[in-house]
């Protein structure tokens, strides 16, 4: 997650009206996890499954 959150400032600059950048980042990751493309290792850590 730390690696992905590294893009937070860039995304906030691209979408200045979005005050929920971190949840906006997490949502697609959770969707990929639910589809089986990512596996949740521990808090803040995912791994690719395919």
mmCIF file of the N, C-alpha and C atoms, coordinates in Angstrom:
data_MODEL
# 
_entry.id   MODEL 
# 
loop_
_atom_site.group_PDB 
_atom_site.id 
_atom_site.type_symbol 
_atom_site.label_atom_id 
_atom_site.label_alt_id 
_atom_site.label_comp_id 
_atom_site.label_asym_id 
_atom_site.label_entity_id 
_atom_site.label_seq_id 
_atom_site.pdbx_PDB_ins_code 
_atom_site.Cartn_x 
_atom_site.Cartn_y 
_atom_site.Cartn_z 
_atom_site.occupancy 
_atom_site.B_iso_or_equiv 
_atom_site.pdbx_formal_charge 
_atom_site.auth_seq_id 
_atom_site.auth_comp_id 
_atom_site.auth_asym_id 
_atom_site.auth_atom_id 
_atom_site.pdbx_PDB_model_num 
ATOM 1   N N  . UNK A 1 1  ? 0.810   -1.174  0.000   1.00 0.00 ? 1  UNK A N  1 
ATOM 2   C CA . UNK A 1 1  ? 0.000   0.000   0.000   1.00 0.00 ? 1  UNK A CA 1 
ATOM 3   C C  . UNK A 1 1  ? 0.861   1.247   0.000   1.00 0.00 ? 1  UNK A C  1 
ATOM 4   N N  . UNK A 1 2  ? 1.975   1.195   0.690   1.00 0.00 ? 2  UNK A N  1 
ATOM 5   C CA . UNK A 1 2  ? 2.849   2.373   0.731   1.00 0.00 ? 2  UNK A CA 1 
ATOM 6   C C  . UNK A 1 2  ? 3.297   2.750   -0.681  1.00 0.00 ? 2  UNK A C  1 
ATOM 7   N N  . UNK A 1 3  ? 3.587   1.750   -1.488  1.00 0.00 ? 3  UNK A N  1 
ATOM 8   C CA . UNK A 1 3  ? 4.011   2.017   -2.863  1.00 0.00 ? 3  UNK A CA 1 
ATOM 9   C C  . UNK A 1 3  ? 2.878   2.670   -3.665  1.00 0.00 ? 3  UNK A C  1 
ATOM 10  N N  . UNK A 1 4  ? 1.677   2.175   -3.498  1.00 0.00 ? 4  UNK A N  1 
ATOM 11  C CA . UNK A 1 4  ? 0.534   2.719   -4.219  1.00 0.00 ? 4  UNK A CA 1 
ATOM 12  C C  . UNK A 1 4  ? 0.197   4.117   -3.704  1.00 0.00 ? 4  UNK A C  1 
ATOM 13  N N  . UNK A 1 5  ? 0.275   4.306   -2.394  1.00 0.00 ? 5  UNK A N  1 
ATOM 14  C CA . UNK A 1 5  ? 0.003   5.623   -1.821  1.00 0.00 ? 5  UNK A CA 1 
ATOM 15  C C  . UNK A 1 5  ? 1.041   6.652   -2.249  1.00 0.00 ? 5  UNK A C  1 
ATOM 16  N N  . UNK A 1 6  ? 2.146   6.224   -2.799  1.00 0.00 ? 6  UNK A N  1 
ATOM 17  C CA . UNK A 1 6  ? 3.133   7.139   -3.341  1.00 0.00 ? 6  UNK A CA 1 
ATOM 18  C C  . UNK A 1 6  ? 2.569   7.989   -4.474  1.00 0.00 ? 6  UNK A C  1 
ATOM 19  N N  . UNK A 1 7  ? 1.475   7.553   -5.068  1.00 0.00 ? 7  UNK A N  1 
ATOM 20  C CA . UNK A 1 7  ? 0.816   8.292   -6.140  1.00 0.00 ? 7  UNK A CA 1 
ATOM 21  C C  . UNK A 1 7  ? -0.257  9.243   -5.621  1.00 0.00 ? 7  UNK A C  1 
ATOM 22  N N  . UNK A 1 8  ? -0.448  9.274   -4.327  1.00 0.00 ? 8  UNK A N  1 
ATOM 23  C CA . UNK A 1 8  ? -1.535  10.072  -3.746  1.00 0.00 ? 8  UNK A CA 1 
ATOM 24  C C  . UNK A 1 8  ? -1.424  11.552  -4.099  1.00 0.00 ? 8  UNK A C  1 
ATOM 25  N N  . UNK A 1 9  ? -0.270  12.138  -3.969  1.00 0.00 ? 9  UNK A N  1 
ATOM 26  C CA . UNK A 1 9  ? -0.111  13.573  -4.254  1.00 0.00 ? 9  UNK A CA 1 
ATOM 27  C C  . UNK A 1 9  ? -0.392  13.869  -5.725  1.00 0.00 ? 9  UNK A C  1 
ATOM 28  N N  . UNK A 1 10 ? 0.081   13.011  -6.606  1.00 0.00 ? 10 UNK A N  1 
ATOM 29  C CA . UNK A 1 10 ? -0.155  13.214  -8.038  1.00 0.00 ? 10 UNK A CA 1 
ATOM 30  C C  . UNK A 1 10 ? -1.649  13.124  -8.360  1.00 0.00 ? 10 UNK A C  1 
ATOM 31  N N  . UNK A 1 11 ? -2.320  12.133  -7.785  1.00 0.00 ? 11 UNK A N  1 
ATOM 32  C CA . UNK A 1 11 ? -3.756  11.996  -8.022  1.00 0.00 ? 11 UNK A CA 1 
ATOM 33  C C  . UNK A 1 11 ? -4.538  13.157  -7.418  1.00 0.00 ? 11 UNK A C  1 
ATOM 34  N N  . UNK A 1 12 ? -4.128  13.610  -6.246  1.00 0.00 ? 12 UNK A N  1 
ATOM 35  C CA . UNK A 1 12 ? -4.796  14.758  -5.620  1.00 0.00 ? 12 UNK A CA 1 
ATOM 36  C C  . UNK A 1 12 ? -4.640  16.001  -6.480  1.00 0.00 ? 12 UNK A C  1 
ATOM 37  N N  . UNK A 1 13 ? -3.491  16.151  -7.119  1.00 0.00 ? 13 UNK A N  1 
ATOM 38  C CA . UNK A 1 13 ? -3.276  17.302  -8.004  1.00 0.00 ? 13 UNK A CA 1 
ATOM 39  C C  . UNK A 1 13 ? -4.120  17.185  -9.274  1.00 0.00 ? 13 UNK A C  1 
ATOM 40  N N  . UNK A 1 14 ? -4.273  15.972  -9.785  1.00 0.00 ? 14 UNK A N  1 
ATOM 41  C CA . UNK A 1 14 ? -5.083  15.765  -10.986 1.00 0.00 ? 14 UNK A CA 1 
ATOM 42  C C  . UNK A 1 14 ? -6.572  15.935  -10.719 1.00 0.00 ? 14 UNK A C  1 
ATOM 43  N N  . UNK A 1 15 ? -7.000  15.594  -9.506  1.00 0.00 ? 15 UNK A N  1 
ATOM 44  C CA . UNK A 1 15 ? -8.411  15.654  -9.126  1.00 0.00 ? 15 UNK A CA 1 
ATOM 45  C C  . UNK A 1 15 ? -8.555  16.479  -7.853  1.00 0.00 ? 15 UNK A C  1 
ATOM 46  N N  . UNK A 1 16 ? -8.399  17.804  -7.951  1.00 0.00 ? 16 UNK A N  1 
ATOM 47  C CA . UNK A 1 16 ? -8.402  18.644  -6.746  1.00 0.00 ? 16 UNK A CA 1 
ATOM 48  C C  . UNK A 1 16 ? -9.725  18.641  -5.988  1.00 0.00 ? 16 UNK A C  1 
ATOM 49  N N  . UNK A 1 17 ? -10.815 18.302  -6.619  1.00 0.00 ? 17 UNK A N  1 
ATOM 50  C CA . UNK A 1 17 ? -12.099 18.255  -5.936  1.00 0.00 ? 17 UNK A CA 1 
ATOM 51  C C  . UNK A 1 17 ? -12.318 16.978  -5.142  1.00 0.00 ? 17 UNK A C  1 
ATOM 52  N N  . UNK A 1 18 ? -11.465 15.992  -5.330  1.00 0.00 ? 18 UNK A N  1 
ATOM 53  C CA . UNK A 1 18 ? -11.598 14.713  -4.636  1.00 0.00 ? 18 UNK A CA 1 
ATOM 54  C C  . UNK A 1 18 ? -10.841 14.789  -3.314  1.00 0.00 ? 18 UNK A C  1 
ATOM 55  N N  . UNK A 1 19 ? -11.578 14.804  -2.212  1.00 0.00 ? 19 UNK A N  1 
ATOM 56  C CA . UNK A 1 19 ? -10.960 14.875  -0.892  1.00 0.00 ? 19 UNK A CA 1 
ATOM 57  C C  . UNK A 1 19 ? -10.857 13.499  -0.243  1.00 0.00 ? 19 UNK A C  1 
ATOM 58  N N  . UNK A 1 20 ? -11.067 12.455  -1.028  1.00 0.00 ? 20 UNK A N  1 
ATOM 59  C CA . UNK A 1 20 ? -11.009 11.079  -0.534  1.00 0.00 ? 20 UNK A CA 1 
ATOM 60  C C  . UNK A 1 20 ? -10.084 10.251  -1.409  1.00 0.00 ? 20 UNK A C  1 
ATOM 61  N N  . UNK A 1 21 ? -8.871  10.724  -1.592  1.00 0.00 ? 21 UNK A N  1 
ATOM 62  C CA . UNK A 1 21 ? -7.951  10.066  -2.514  1.00 0.00 ? 21 UNK A CA 1 
ATOM 63  C C  . UNK A 1 21 ? -7.576  8.673   -2.034  1.00 0.00 ? 21 UNK A C  1 
ATOM 64  N N  . UNK A 1 22 ? -7.270  8.518   -0.753  1.00 0.00 ? 22 UNK A N  1 
ATOM 65  C CA . UNK A 1 22 ? -6.878  7.188   -0.265  1.00 0.00 ? 22 UNK A CA 1 
ATOM 66  C C  . UNK A 1 22 ? -7.983  6.148   -0.436  1.00 0.00 ? 22 UNK A C  1 
ATOM 67  N N  . UNK A 1 23 ? -9.213  6.444   -0.045  1.00 0.00 ? 23 UNK A N  1 
ATOM 68  C CA . UNK A 1 23 ? -10.268 5.456   -0.312  1.00 0.00 ? 23 UNK A CA 1 
ATOM 69  C C  . UNK A 1 23 ? -10.454 5.197   -1.803  1.00 0.00 ? 23 UNK A C  1 
ATOM 70  N N  . UNK A 1 24 ? -10.265 6.223   -2.608  1.00 0.00 ? 24 UNK A N  1 
ATOM 71  C CA . UNK A 1 24 ? -10.382 6.108   -4.056  1.00 0.00 ? 24 UNK A CA 1 
ATOM 72  C C  . UNK A 1 24 ? -9.294  5.180   -4.608  1.00 0.00 ? 24 UNK A C  1 
ATOM 73  N N  . UNK A 1 25 ? -8.132  5.168   -3.966  1.00 0.00 ? 25 UNK A N  1 
ATOM 74  C CA . UNK A 1 25 ? -7.042  4.262   -4.354  1.00 0.00 ? 25 UNK A CA 1 
ATOM 75  C C  . UNK A 1 25 ? -7.363  2.834   -3.905  1.00 0.00 ? 25 UNK A C  1 
ATOM 76  N N  . UNK A 1 26 ? -7.854  2.695   -2.691  1.00 0.00 ? 26 UNK A N  1 
ATOM 77  C CA . UNK A 1 26 ? -8.123  1.361   -2.132  1.00 0.00 ? 26 UNK A CA 1 
ATOM 78  C C  . UNK A 1 26 ? -9.238  0.627   -2.851  1.00 0.00 ? 26 UNK A C  1 
ATOM 79  N N  . UNK A 1 27 ? -10.242 1.340   -3.305  1.00 0.00 ? 27 UNK A N  1 
ATOM 80  C CA . UNK A 1 27 ? -11.428 0.699   -3.891  1.00 0.00 ? 27 UNK A CA 1 
ATOM 81  C C  . UNK A 1 27 ? -11.092 -0.232  -5.051  1.00 0.00 ? 27 UNK A C  1 
ATOM 82  N N  . UNK A 1 28 ? -10.304 0.193   -6.055  1.00 0.00 ? 28 UNK A N  1 
ATOM 83  C CA . UNK A 1 28 ? -9.986  -0.751  -7.135  1.00 0.00 ? 28 UNK A CA 1 
ATOM 84  C C  . UNK A 1 28 ? -9.141  -1.939  -6.661  1.00 0.00 ? 28 UNK A C  1 
ATOM 85  N N  . UNK A 1 29 ? -8.285  -1.701  -5.669  1.00 0.00 ? 29 UNK A N  1 
ATOM 86  C CA . UNK A 1 29 ? -7.488  -2.811  -5.141  1.00 0.00 ? 29 UNK A CA 1 
ATOM 87  C C  . UNK A 1 29 ? -8.391  -3.851  -4.488  1.00 0.00 ? 29 UNK A C  1 
ATOM 88  N N  . UNK A 1 30 ? -9.384  -3.393  -3.760  1.00 0.00 ? 30 UNK A N  1 
ATOM 89  C CA . UNK A 1 30 ? -10.318 -4.325  -3.130  1.00 0.00 ? 30 UNK A CA 1 
ATOM 90  C C  . UNK A 1 30 ? -11.139 -5.070  -4.183  1.00 0.00 ? 30 UNK A C  1 
ATOM 91  N N  . UNK A 1 31 ? -11.499 -4.384  -5.262  1.00 0.00 ? 31 UNK A N  1 
ATOM 92  C CA . UNK A 1 31 ? -12.213 -5.049  -6.347  1.00 0.00 ? 31 UNK A CA 1 
ATOM 93  C C  . UNK A 1 31 ? -11.369 -6.126  -7.001  1.00 0.00 ? 31 UNK A C  1 
ATOM 94  N N  . UNK A 1 32 ? -10.094 -5.831  -7.219  1.00 0.00 ? 32 UNK A N  1 
ATOM 95  C CA . UNK A 1 32 ? -9.189  -6.838  -7.792  1.00 0.00 ? 32 UNK A CA 1 
ATOM 96  C C  . UNK A 1 32 ? -9.010  -8.008  -6.839  1.00 0.00 ? 32 UNK A C  1 
ATOM 97  N N  . UNK A 1 33 ? -8.960  -7.720  -5.543  1.00 0.00 ? 33 UNK A N  1 
ATOM 98  C CA . UNK A 1 33 ? -8.873  -8.793  -4.544  1.00 0.00 ? 33 UNK A CA 1 
ATOM 99  C C  . UNK A 1 33 ? -10.119 -9.657  -4.597  1.00 0.00 ? 33 UNK A C  1 
ATOM 100 N N  . UNK A 1 34 ? -11.297 -9.026  -4.681  1.00 0.00 ? 34 UNK A N  1 
ATOM 101 C CA . UNK A 1 34 ? -12.556 -9.775  -4.711  1.00 0.00 ? 34 UNK A CA 1 
ATOM 102 C C  . UNK A 1 34 ? -12.675 -10.635 -5.965  1.00 0.00 ? 34 UNK A C  1 
ATOM 103 N N  . UNK A 1 35 ? -12.042 -10.222 -7.056  1.00 0.00 ? 35 UNK A N  1 
ATOM 104 C CA . UNK A 1 35 ? -12.068 -10.997 -8.305  1.00 0.00 ? 35 UNK A CA 1 
ATOM 105 C C  . UNK A 1 35 ? -10.976 -12.066 -8.351  1.00 0.00 ? 35 UNK A C  1 
ATOM 106 N N  . UNK A 1 36 ? -10.113 -12.103 -7.338  1.00 0.00 ? 36 UNK A N  1 
ATOM 107 C CA . UNK A 1 36 ? -9.078  -13.117 -7.270  1.00 0.00 ? 36 UNK A CA 1 
ATOM 108 C C  . UNK A 1 36 ? -7.780  -12.744 -7.954  1.00 0.00 ? 36 UNK A C  1 
ATOM 109 N N  . UNK A 1 37 ? -7.627  -11.499 -8.407  1.00 0.00 ? 37 UNK A N  1 
ATOM 110 C CA . UNK A 1 37 ? -6.404  -11.065 -9.080  1.00 0.00 ? 37 UNK A CA 1 
ATOM 111 C C  . UNK A 1 37 ? -5.324  -10.676 -8.082  1.00 0.00 ? 37 UNK A C  1 
ATOM 112 N N  . UNK A 1 38 ? -5.750  -10.241 -6.895  1.00 0.00 ? 38 UNK A N  1 
ATOM 113 C CA . UNK A 1 38 ? -4.827  -9.884  -5.828  1.00 0.00 ? 38 UNK A CA 1 
ATOM 114 C C  . UNK A 1 38 ? -5.193  -10.682 -4.596  1.00 0.00 ? 38 UNK A C  1 
ATOM 115 N N  . UNK A 1 39 ? -4.204  -10.961 -3.780  1.00 0.00 ? 39 UNK A N  1 
ATOM 116 C CA . UNK A 1 39 ? -4.446  -11.621 -2.504  1.00 0.00 ? 39 UNK A CA 1 
ATOM 117 C C  . UNK A 1 39 ? -3.978  -10.681 -1.397  1.00 0.00 ? 39 UNK A C  1 
ATOM 118 N N  . UNK A 1 40 ? -4.739  -10.637 -0.335  1.00 0.00 ? 40 UNK A N  1 
ATOM 119 C CA . UNK A 1 40 ? -4.413  -9.806  0.807   1.00 0.00 ? 40 UNK A CA 1 
ATOM 120 C C  . UNK A 1 40 ? -3.481  -10.593 1.712   1.00 0.00 ? 40 UNK A C  1 
ATOM 121 N N  . UNK A 1 41 ? -2.266  -10.094 1.915   1.00 0.00 ? 41 UNK A N  1 
ATOM 122 C CA . UNK A 1 41 ? -1.307  -10.772 2.782   1.00 0.00 ? 41 UNK A CA 1 
ATOM 123 C C  . UNK A 1 41 ? -1.518  -10.411 4.242   1.00 0.00 ? 41 UNK A C  1 
ATOM 124 N N  . UNK A 1 42 ? -1.447  -9.139  4.509   1.00 0.00 ? 42 UNK A N  1 
ATOM 125 C CA . UNK A 1 42 ? -1.645  -8.604  5.850   1.00 0.00 ? 42 UNK A CA 1 
ATOM 126 C C  . UNK A 1 42 ? -2.040  -7.148  5.672   1.00 0.00 ? 42 UNK A C  1 
ATOM 127 N N  . UNK A 1 43 ? -2.301  -6.465  6.741   1.00 0.00 ? 43 UNK A N  1 
ATOM 128 C CA . UNK A 1 43 ? -2.736  -5.071  6.653   1.00 0.00 ? 43 UNK A CA 1 
ATOM 129 C C  . UNK A 1 43 ? -1.773  -4.261  5.792   1.00 0.00 ? 43 UNK A C  1 
ATOM 130 N N  . UNK A 1 44 ? -2.323  -3.692  4.716   1.00 0.00 ? 44 UNK A N  1 
ATOM 131 C CA . UNK A 1 44 ? -1.543  -2.843  3.837   1.00 0.00 ? 44 UNK A CA 1 
ATOM 132 C C  . UNK A 1 44 ? -0.652  -3.584  2.851   1.00 0.00 ? 44 UNK A C  1 
ATOM 133 N N  . UNK A 1 45 ? -0.835  -4.895  2.709   1.00 0.00 ? 45 UNK A N  1 
ATOM 134 C CA . UNK A 1 45 ? 0.038   -5.668  1.824   1.00 0.00 ? 45 UNK A CA 1 
ATOM 135 C C  . UNK A 1 45 ? -0.782  -6.614  0.962   1.00 0.00 ? 45 UNK A C  1 
ATOM 136 N N  . UNK A 1 46 ? -0.631  -6.449  -0.349  1.00 0.00 ? 46 UNK A N  1 
ATOM 137 C CA . UNK A 1 46 ? -1.294  -7.308  -1.323  1.00 0.00 ? 46 UNK A CA 1 
ATOM 138 C C  . UNK A 1 46 ? -0.222  -7.978  -2.181  1.00 0.00 ? 46 UNK A C  1 
ATOM 139 N N  . UNK A 1 47 ? -0.603  -9.073  -2.810  1.00 0.00 ? 47 UNK A N  1 
ATOM 140 C CA . UNK A 1 47 ? 0.286   -9.697  -3.785  1.00 0.00 ? 47 UNK A CA 1 
ATOM 141 C C  . UNK A 1 47 ? -0.552  -10.121 -4.981  1.00 0.00 ? 47 UNK A C  1 
ATOM 142 N N  . UNK A 1 48 ? 0.064   -10.140 -6.138  1.00 0.00 ? 48 UNK A N  1 
ATOM 143 C CA . UNK A 1 48 ? -0.613  -10.552 -7.364  1.00 0.00 ? 48 UNK A CA 1 
ATOM 144 C C  . UNK A 1 48 ? -0.752  -12.066 -7.358  1.00 0.00 ? 48 UNK A C  1 
ATOM 145 N N  . UNK A 1 49 ? -1.907  -12.569 -7.781  1.00 0.00 ? 49 UNK A N  1 
ATOM 146 C CA . UNK A 1 49 ? -2.138  -14.010 -7.754  1.00 0.00 ? 49 UNK A CA 1 
ATOM 147 C C  . UNK A 1 49 ? -1.996  -14.645 -9.127  1.00 0.00 ? 49 UNK A C  1 
ATOM 148 N N  . UNK A 1 50 ? -2.109  -13.874 -10.208 1.00 0.00 ? 50 UNK A N  1 
ATOM 149 C CA . UNK A 1 50 ? -2.028  -14.470 -11.543 1.00 0.00 ? 50 UNK A CA 1 
ATOM 150 C C  . UNK A 1 50 ? -0.752  -14.075 -12.241 1.00 0.00 ? 50 UNK A C  1 
# 
